[in-house]
Amino acid sequence: MRVFAPLAFCLVALSCTSSDPAVLCDRFFSPYPDLVSQRPRTARNAALMDAMAFYSAKDYTQAISGLQQVVDRDSRDITARFYLINALLAEGDPYKAEMHLDFMENDMSRSYSDQVEWYNALCWLCEGNTERAAKQAEWIASRPHTYRKEAADLAKALKNS
């Protein structure tokens, strides 16, 4: 049994540095922090606040349902859409998240442009499209960007795969 202990240790160590897109997705994606719930509740934002309560509790399935209702009611609610993207990624649905990112890319305000660029890389990574994710990460890392360090780390991890 003691003979297998070093082998087991090596296997665990290798799995931590895996280049498997699913492992890298888990390593690099973390849901965006809730910056909404502390807002005063109004009749206008009640549905968003209810959905964000689920998001804050990490009940992403319920958050998706509530956030989708908010987006369905007002497709221009970029904040709700952004948290919907994060909840979808947290629940393992990068394809739907990417669809919402496409909408945000075309938003005139571009107020979430750094987030859209980074979360696109994460969607592609989590979809298994490592080539596209690597190109996006390298591009982000090459310029002043909110996610420059994270992108450089992702590009390095993908390059070593």
Secondary structure, DSSP 8 states (H G I E B T S, - for coil): -TTHHHHHHHHHHHHHT---HHHHHHHH-------STTS---TTTHHHHHHHHHHHTT-HHHHHHHHHHHHHH-TT-HHHHHHHHHHHHHTT-HHHHHHHHHHHHT-TT-TTHHHHHHHHHHHHHHHT-HHHHHHHHHHHHTSS-TTHHHHHHHHHHHHT-
